[in-house]
Amino acid sequence: MPIEIWLIFILCVMIIASIAALEIKDILSSIIAIGVVGLGVSLSFLFLQAPDLAVVQFLFEIFALIILVRAFVKKEFHQHEETKNNLLISIVTIVVLGLLFLLSLPVFQNLPVFGQPLMTVSEYYLFHGALQTGAANLVAAIILDYRAYDTLGEVTVLFTAIIGTLSILKIRSKEKNRETSNE
Amino acid sequence: MIVYLLCFILFLVGIYGILTKRDLIKIILSIGIMGYAANLMLILFAYRNNSIYPILSEGKAVSQMVDPLPQALVLTSIVIELGTTAMLVALALRLYEKYKTFDITKIRRLKG
């Protein structure tokens, strides 16, 4: 079976699961449906010959599920009451997004065909990577050697995000302490 | 081509969620969906017919490997997505403590 048919199947499952995640009322089911989407991405990375990415995506999915379930499941979930206004907003959004989809069809026709990528830069990495860096895994060679400054910048972004998360959570616990001490 | 279109539809589902949902949790999940679609799209551009993964070993021809550059870029992007998701969750929890709701239409008084 050609790989494209597998990918179409996985992508259809992912689209259905993401729509379900947005429309289901129960928050735990919604988070689980997001898990289906993420594991679908991991599976399609395996089909697309990217084993490193499949492993990283799998781990990401597990961590994201743990964070979301830990944070949101016990909370009182807002019951979405259906009003006329809501329906109108949904219909207008769907029409606009449908127009966006139709207008962007020519862009996809001009892209290189699936399965025949432009490999102008990557050819160099593929043929010279082993000699110049000595790494057998060419993805690791690009991350840690050819584009090391790029990776340094992205690690800085990650560090900033973690510092931000920690400081937000710390402010909260300080206020809690103050409340308890006042009582 | 049809694979690209399906991936784009997944991205549009994420935009739809951000624009129409009123719960912060659903908005965070929609941002996650958009991230998945963007990463998957980049890897779809990298695929080459009848190819193997870009790890050198005996008996594997270099000329038959997939494009390693998008894979390297997406690898760091996935990890950063985890960091930003954690930060969004922390912000949402903080808002919940202050306003006792996740409904963005009821969170109006934006003051310290």
Contacts between the chains, C-beta under 8 A, distances in Angstrom:
chain1	res1	chain2	res2	distance
A	3	B	47	7.8
A	4	B	2	7.7
A	4	B	3	6.2
A	7	B	3	5.2
A	7	B	44	7.8
A	8	B	2	6.4
A	8	B	3	6.4
A	8	B	6	6.4
A	11	B	3	6.7
A	11	B	6	4.0
A	11	B	7	6.3
A	11	B	10	6.7
A	12	B	6	6.8
A	14	B	10	6.0
A	14	B	36	7.7
A	15	B	6	6.8
A	15	B	9	5.8
A	15	B	10	5.4
A	15	B	13	6.3
A	18	B	10	6.4
A	18	B	13	4.9
A	18	B	14	7.2
A	18	B	17	7.9
A	18	B	33	4.9
A	19	B	13	6.0
A	21	B	29	5.8
A	21	B	33	7.6
A	22	B	13	7.2
A	22	B	16	7.4
A	22	B	17	4.6
A	22	B	21	6.5
A	22	B	26	5.9
A	22	B	29	7.1
A	22	B	30	6.7
A	27	B	25	6.1
A	30	B	25	7.4
A	30	B	26	7.2
A	30	B	29	6.6
A	31	B	29	7.4
A	34	B	29	5.2
A	34	B	32	6.2
A	34	B	33	7.4
A	37	B	32	7.9
A	37	B	33	6.3
A	37	B	36	5.9
A	38	B	32	7.7
A	38	B	36	6.4
A	41	B	36	4.9
A	41	B	39	6.9
A	41	B	40	5.5
A	44	B	40	6.3
A	44	B	43	7.8
A	45	B	40	7.9
A	45	B	43	6.2
A	48	B	43	5.2
A	48	B	44	6.9
A	48	B	46	7.3
A	48	B	47	4.9
A	48	B	66	7.2
A	49	B	47	7.0
A	49	B	51	6.0
A	49	B	52	6.2
A	49	B	53	4.4
A	49	B	54	7.8
A	49	B	66	4.7
A	50	B	43	5.8
A	50	B	46	7.7
A	50	B	53	6.7
A	50	B	66	7.2
A	50	B	71	5.0
A	51	B	53	5.5
A	51	B	55	7.8
A	52	B	71	6.8
A	52	B	75	6.3
A	53	B	43	6.7
A	53	B	71	5.8
A	53	B	74	6.1
A	53	B	75	5.9
A	53	B	78	7.1
A	56	B	75	5.9
A	56	B	78	5.3
A	56	B	79	7.0
A	57	B	39	7.8
A	57	B	78	5.9
A	60	B	78	5.3
A	60	B	79	7.3
A	60	B	81	6.9
A	60	B	82	5.2
A	63	B	82	5.9
A	64	B	32	7.0
A	64	B	82	6.4
A	64	B	85	5.7
A	67	B	85	6.8
A	67	B	86	5.8
A	67	B	89	5.7
A	68	B	25	7.9
A	68	B	28	7.8
A	68	B	29	7.9
A	68	B	85	8.0
A	68	B	89	6.8
A	71	B	89	4.8
A	71	B	92	7.4
A	71	B	93	5.7
A	72	B	25	5.4
A	72	B	89	7.7
A	72	B	92	8.0
A	75	B	96	6.3
A	75	B	102	7.2
A	76	B	100	7.9
A	77	B	23	7.5
A	77	B	25	7.6
A	77	B	102	7.1
A	78	B	22	7.2
A	78	B	23	5.2
A	78	B	101	6.0
A	78	B	102	5.1
A	78	B	103	4.5
A	80	B	22	6.7
A	80	B	23	7.1
A	86	B	20	7.7
A	89	B	19	7.8
A	89	B	20	5.7
A	90	B	20	5.2
A	93	B	16	5.8
A	93	B	19	5.0
A	93	B	20	5.2
A	94	B	16	6.9
A	97	B	12	4.9
A	97	B	15	6.3
A	97	B	16	5.8
A	100	B	12	7.0
A	101	B	8	6.9
A	101	B	9	7.1
A	101	B	12	6.2
A	104	B	8	7.1
A	105	B	5	7.9
A	108	B	1	6.1
A	108	B	4	5.1
A	108	B	5	6.2
A	108	B	8	7.2
A	109	B	1	7.3
A	111	B	1	7.8
A	111	B	4	6.5
A	111	B	45	7.6
A	112	B	45	7.4
A	113	B	1	7.0
A	114	B	1	6.3
A	114	B	3	5.5
A	114	B	4	6.8
A	114	B	44	6.7
A	114	B	47	6.8
A	115	B	47	6.1
A	115	B	48	6.2
A	115	B	49	3.9
A	116	B	48	6.9
A	116	B	49	7.0
A	117	B	45	6.0
A	117	B	46	5.8
A	117	B	47	6.9
A	117	B	48	5.7
A	117	B	66	7.9
A	117	B	67	5.1
A	119	B	48	7.6
A	119	B	67	5.5
A	121	B	69	6.1
A	122	B	67	4.6
A	122	B	68	6.0
A	122	B	69	4.8
A	125	B	68	6.1
A	125	B	69	6.6
A	126	B	54	7.0
A	126	B	62	5.2
A	126	B	63	7.6
A	126	B	65	5.8
A	126	B	68	6.9
A	127	B	62	6.0
A	129	B	68	7.8
A	130	B	56	5.6
A	136	B	55	6.0
A	136	B	56	4.5
A	136	B	57	7.0
A	137	B	54	7.5
A	137	B	55	4.9
A	137	B	56	7.7
A	138	B	54	4.2
A	138	B	55	6.9
A	138	B	56	7.0
A	138	B	65	7.3
A	138	B	68	4.4
A	139	B	54	6.0
A	139	B	55	7.8
A	139	B	68	5.0
A	139	B	71	4.9
A	139	B	72	5.0
A	139	B	75	6.7
A	141	B	68	7.9
A	142	B	68	5.7
A	142	B	69	6.2
A	142	B	72	3.9
A	143	B	72	4.7
A	143	B	75	6.4
A	143	B	76	6.9
A	147	B	72	6.5
A	147	B	73	7.9
A	150	B	73	7.8
A	150	B	76	7.8
A	151	B	76	6.0
A	154	B	76	4.3
A	154	B	77	7.6
A	154	B	79	7.8
A	154	B	80	5.9
A	155	B	76	7.7
A	157	B	80	5.6
A	157	B	83	7.5
A	158	B	79	6.1
A	158	B	80	5.3
A	158	B	83	4.7
A	161	B	80	7.1
A	161	B	83	3.5
A	161	B	84	5.5
A	161	B	86	7.1
A	161	B	87	5.0
A	162	B	83	5.8
A	162	B	86	7.4
A	164	B	87	5.2
A	164	B	90	7.8
A	165	B	83	7.5
A	165	B	86	5.0
A	165	B	87	4.7
A	165	B	90	4.6
A	168	B	87	7.3
A	168	B	90	4.4
A	168	B	91	6.2
A	168	B	94	5.6
A	169	B	90	5.4
A	169	B	93	7.8
A	171	B	94	7.5
A	172	B	93	7.3
A	172	B	94	5.7
A	172	B	97	6.1
